[in-house]
């Protein structure tokens, strides 16, 4: 769905992580791993999140708020 000028960041209530198993992905089509998790070549957001400057920013924020290293996560 196009953004159409709406910003949803202020309404974020939670972020979920769930395990991805082979049986879940074997349904094919829209559930294939390449569809759900495209590589950096075609996923511009992932490409940006994997940049060194994003990692450096996360490290600076963790340090400034005395958080455990990696507390904010990392994109690989």
C-alpha distances in whole Angstrom, upper triangle without the diagonal:
4,6,9,11,11,13,13,16,18,17,17,20,20,20,21,22,23,26,24,27,28,28,25,23,26,24,22,19,16,18,20,21,20,16,16,18,18,21,21,22,18,16,17,16,19,21,21,22,24,26,30,29,26,29,32,30,29,33,34,32,33,37,37,36,38,36,36,35,32,31,28,27,27,24,26
4,6,9,9,11,12,15,18,17,18,21,22,21,22,24,26,28,27,30,31,31,28,26,29,27,25,22,19,21,23,23,22,18,18,19,19,21,21,21,18,16,16,15,18,20,20,21,24,25,29,28,25,28,31,29,29,32,33,31,33,36,36,35,38,36,37,35,32,32,28,28,27,24,27
4,5,6,8,9,12,14,14,15,19,20,19,21,24,25,28,28,31,32,32,29,28,31,29,27,25,21,23,25,24,23,20,19,20,20,22,21,22,19,17,16,15,18,20,19,20,23,24,27,26,24,27,29,26,26,30,30,28,30,34,33,32,35,33,34,33,30,29,26,26,26,23,26
4,6,9,11,14,16,16,18,21,23,23,25,27,29,32,31,34,36,36,32,31,34,32,30,27,24,26,28,28,27,24,23,24,24,26,25,25,22,20,19,18,22,23,22,23,26,27,30,29,26,30,31,29,29,33,33,31,33,36,35,35,38,36,37,37,34,33,29,29,29,27,30
4,7,10,12,14,15,16,20,22,22,25,27,29,32,32,36,37,38,34,33,36,34,33,30,27,29,30,30,28,26,24,25,25,27,25,26,23,21,19,18,21,23,21,22,26,26,29,27,25,28,30,27,27,31,31,28,31,34,33,32,35,34,36,35,32,31,27,28,28,26,29
4,6,9,10,11,13,16,18,19,22,25,27,30,30,34,35,36,32,31,34,33,32,29,26,27,29,28,28,25,23,24,24,26,25,27,24,21,20,18,21,23,21,22,25,26,29,27,24,27,29,26,26,30,29,27,29,32,31,30,33,32,34,33,31,29,25,26,27,25,28
4,6,7,8,10,14,16,17,20,22,25,28,29,32,34,35,31,31,34,33,32,30,26,27,29,28,27,25,23,23,24,25,24,26,23,20,19,16,19,21,19,19,23,24,26,24,21,24,26,23,22,26,26,23,26,29,27,26,30,28,30,30,27,25,22,23,24,23,26
4,5,5,7,10,12,13,16,19,22,25,26,29,32,32,28,28,32,30,30,28,24,25,27,26,26,23,21,22,23,25,24,26,23,20,19,16,19,22,20,19,22,24,26,24,21,24,25,22,22,25,25,23,24,28,27,25,28,26,28,28,25,23,20,21,22,21,25
4,5,5,9,11,12,15,18,21,24,25,29,31,32,29,29,32,31,31,29,25,26,27,26,26,24,21,21,22,24,23,25,23,20,19,15,17,20,18,17,20,21,23,21,18,20,22,19,18,22,22,19,21,24,23,22,24,23,24,24,22,20,17,18,19,19,22
4,6,9,11,13,17,20,23,27,28,32,34,35,31,31,35,34,34,32,28,29,31,29,29,27,25,25,26,28,27,29,27,23,22,19,21,24,21,20,23,24,26,24,21,23,24,21,20,23,23,20,21,24,23,21,24,23,25,26,24,21,18,20,22,22,25
4,6,9,12,15,18,21,25,26,30,32,33,29,29,33,32,32,30,27,27,29,28,28,26,23,24,26,28,27,30,27,24,23,20,22,25,23,21,25,26,28,26,23,25,26,23,22,25,25,22,23,27,25,23,26,24,26,27,24,22,19,21,22,22,26
4,6,8,11,15,18,21,23,26,29,30,26,27,30,29,30,28,25,24,26,25,26,24,21,21,23,25,25,27,25,22,22,18,19,22,21,19,22,24,25,24,20,22,24,21,19,23,23,20,21,24,23,21,24,21,23,24,21,19,16,17,19,19,23
4,7,10,14,17,20,22,26,29,29,26,27,30,29,30,29,26,25,27,26,27,25,22,22,25,27,27,30,28,24,24,21,22,25,24,21,24,26,28,26,23,24,26,23,21,24,24,21,21,25,24,22,24,21,23,24,21,18,16,18,20,21,24
4,6,10,13,17,19,22,25,26,23,24,27,27,28,27,24,22,24,23,25,23,19,20,23,24,25,28,26,23,23,20,20,23,22,19,22,24,26,25,21,22,24,22,19,22,23,20,20,23,23,21,22,20,20,21,19,16,14,15,17,18,21
4,7,10,14,16,19,22,23,20,21,24,24,25,25,21,20,21,20,21,20,16,16,19,21,21,25,23,20,20,17,17,20,19,17,19,22,23,23,19,19,22,20,17,20,22,19,19,23,23,21,22,19,19,20,16,14,12,12,14,15,17
4,7,10,12,16,19,20,17,18,21,21,22,22,19,17,19,17,20,19,15,15,19,21,22,25,23,20,22,18,17,21,21,18,20,23,25,25,21,21,24,23,20,22,24,22,21,25,26,23,24,21,20,21,17,15,14,13,15,15,17
4,7,9,13,16,17,14,16,19,20,21,21,18,16,17,15,18,17,14,14,17,19,20,23,22,19,21,18,17,20,21,17,19,22,23,24,21,20,23,22,19,22,24,22,21,25,26,24,24,21,20,20,16,15,14,12,14,13,15
4,6,10,13,14,11,13,16,17,18,19,17,14,15,14,17,16,13,13,17,19,21,24,23,21,23,20,18,22,23,20,21,24,26,27,24,23,26,26,23,25,28,26,24,28,30,27,28,24,23,22,19,18,17,15,16,16,16
4,6,10,11,9,11,14,16,17,19,17,14,14,12,16,16,13,13,17,19,21,24,23,21,24,22,19,23,24,21,21,25,26,28,25,24,27,27,24,26,29,28,26,29,31,29,29,25,24,23,20,19,19,16,17,16,16
4,7,8,7,7,11,12,14,15,14,10,11,9,13,13,11,11,15,16,19,22,21,19,22,21,18,21,23,21,21,25,26,28,25,24,28,28,26,27,31,29,28,31,34,32,32,28,26,25,22,22,21,18,18,17,16
4,5,5,7,9,11,13,16,15,11,11,10,14,15,13,13,17,18,22,24,23,22,25,24,21,24,27,24,24,28,29,32,29,28,31,32,29,31,34,33,31,35,37,35,35,31,29,28,25,25,24,21,21,20,19
4,5,5,6,9,11,14,14,10,10,9,13,14,13,14,17,18,22,24,23,22,26,25,22,25,28,26,25,29,31,33,30,30,33,34,31,33,37,36,34,37,40,38,38,34,32,31,27,28,27,24,24,22,20
4,5,5,7,10,13,14,10,11,11,15,15,15,16,19,21,25,26,25,25,28,27,25,28,30,28,28,32,34,36,33,32,36,37,34,36,39,38,36,40,42,40,40,36,34,33,30,30,30,26,26,24,23
4,6,7,9,12,11,8,9,10,13,13,12,14,17,19,23,25,23,22,25,24,23,26,28,26,26,30,32,34,31,30,34,34,32,34,37,35,34,38,40,38,38,34,33,32,28,28,27,24,24,22,22
4,5,6,9,9,5,5,6,10,10,9,11,14,16,20,21,20,19,23,22,20,23,26,24,24,28,30,32,29,29,33,33,31,33,36,35,34,38,40,38,38,35,33,32,28,28,27,24,23,21,20
4,5,9,10,7,7,9,12,12,12,14,16,19,22,23,22,22,26,26,24,26,29,28,27,31,33,36,33,33,36,37,35,37,40,39,38,41,43,42,42,38,37,35,32,32,31,28,27,25,23
4,7,8,6,7,10,13,12,12,15,17,20,24,24,23,22,26,26,24,27,30,29,29,32,35,37,34,34,38,38,36,38,41,40,39,43,44,43,43,40,38,37,33,33,32,29,29,26,25
4,6,5,5,9,10,9,11,13,15,17,21,21,20,20,24,24,23,25,28,27,27,30,33,35,33,33,37,37,35,38,41,39,39,42,44,43,44,40,39,37,33,34,32,29,28,25,24
4,5,6,9,10,8,10,13,13,17,20,20,18,18,22,22,21,24,26,26,26,30,33,34,32,33,36,36,35,37,40,39,39,42,44,43,44,40,39,38,34,34,32,29,28,25,24
4,6,8,9,6,7,11,12,15,18,19,16,16,19,19,19,21,24,23,24,27,31,32,29,30,34,33,32,35,37,36,36,39,41,40,41,37,36,35,31,31,29,26,26,23,22
4,6,8,7,6,10,12,15,18,19,17,17,20,20,19,22,24,23,23,27,30,31,29,29,33,33,31,33,36,35,34,38,39,38,39,35,34,33,29,29,27,25,24,21,21
4,5,5,6,8,10,13,16,17,16,15,19,19,18,20,23,22,22,25,28,30,28,28,32,32,30,33,36,35,34,38,39,39,39,36,34,32,29,29,27,24,23,20,19
4,5,5,6,8,10,14,15,14,13,17,17,15,17,20,19,19,22,25,27,25,25,28,29,27,29,32,32,31,34,36,35,36,32,31,29,25,26,24,21,20,17,15
4,6,5,5,7,11,12,11,11,15,15,13,15,18,18,18,21,24,26,24,24,28,28,27,29,32,32,32,35,37,36,37,33,32,30,26,27,25,22,20,17,15
4,6,6,9,12,13,11,11,14,15,14,16,19,18,19,22,25,27,24,25,29,29,28,30,33,32,32,35,37,36,37,34,33,31,27,28,26,23,21,18,17
4,6,10,13,14,12,11,14,14,12,15,18,17,17,21,24,25,22,23,27,26,25,28,30,29,29,33,34,33,34,31,30,28,24,25,22,20,18,15,15
4,7,9,12,10,9,12,12,9,12,15,14,14,17,20,22,19,20,24,24,22,25,28,27,27,30,32,31,32,29,28,26,22,23,20,17,16,12,12
4,7,8,7,6,10,10,9,10,13,13,13,16,20,21,19,20,24,24,23,26,28,28,28,31,33,33,34,30,30,27,24,25,22,19,17,13,13
4,6,6,6,9,10,8,8,12,12,11,14,17,19,18,18,22,23,22,24,27,27,27,30,32,32,33,30,29,26,23,24,22,19,16,12,11
4,6,5,6,8,6,5,9,10,9,11,14,16,15,16,19,20,20,22,24,25,25,28,30,30,31,29,28,25,22,23,21,18,15,11,10
4,6,7,10,9,7,11,13,12,13,17,18,18,19,22,23,23,25,28,28,29,31,33,34,35,32,31,28,25,27,24,22,19,15,14
4,6,9,9,8,11,13,13,15,19,20,19,21,24,24,24,27,29,29,30,32,34,34,35,33,32,30,26,28,25,22,20,16,15
4,6,5,6,9,10,11,13,17,18,16,18,21,21,21,24,26,25,26,29,30,31,32,29,29,27,23,24,21,19,17,13,13
4,5,5,6,9,10,11,15,15,14,16,19,19,19,22,24,24,25,28,29,29,31,29,29,26,23,24,21,19,17,13,14
4,5,5,6,9,10,14,14,12,14,17,16,16,19,21,20,22,25,26,26,28,25,25,23,20,21,17,16,14,11,12
4,5,5,6,9,12,13,11,13,16,16,15,18,20,20,21,24,25,25,27,24,24,21,18,19,16,14,11,8,9
4,6,5,7,10,12,11,12,15,16,16,18,20,21,22,24,26,27,28,25,25,22,19,21,18,16,13,10,10
4,5,5,9,9,8,11,13,13,14,16,18,18,20,22,23,24,25,23,24,21,18,20,16,15,12,10,11
4,6,8,9,6,8,11,11,11,14,15,15,17,19,20,21,22,20,20,17,15,16,13,11,9,6,9
4,6,8,7,8,11,12,12,14,16,17,17,20,21,22,23,21,20,17,14,17,14,12,8,6,6
4,5,6,7,9,10,11,13,15,16,17,19,21,22,23,21,21,18,16,18,15,14,11,9,10
4,5,5,6,9,10,11,12,14,15,17,18,20,21,19,19,16,14,17,15,14,11,10,11
4,5,5,6,9,10,10,12,14,15,16,18,20,19,19,16,15,17,14,14,12,12,13
4,5,5,6,9,10,11,12,14,15,17,18,17,17,14,13,14,11,11,9,9,11
4,5,5,6,9,10,11,12,14,16,16,14,14,11,10,12,10,9,7,8,10
4,5,5,6,9,10,11,12,14,15,14,14,11,11,13,12,12,10,12,14
4,5,5,6,9,10,11,12,14,13,14,12,12,13,10,12,11,13,15
4,5,5,6,9,10,11,12,10,11,9,8,9,7,8,8,11,13
4,5,5,6,9,10,10,9,10,7,8,9,8,10,10,13,15
4,5,5,6,9,10,10,11,10,11,12,11,13,13,16,18
4,5,5,6,8,8,10,10,10,10,9,12,13,16,18
4,6,5,6,5,7,6,8,7,7,10,12,15,18
4,5,5,6,8,8,10,10,11,13,15,18,20
4,6,8,11,11,13,12,13,16,17,20,23
4,5,9,11,12,11,11,15,17,20,23
4,7,9,11,10,12,15,17,21,23
4,6,8,6,8,11,14,18,20
4,6,5,9,10,13,17,18
4,6,8,9,10,14,16
4,5,5,7,11,12
4,5,9,12,15
4,7,10,13
4,7,10
4,6
4
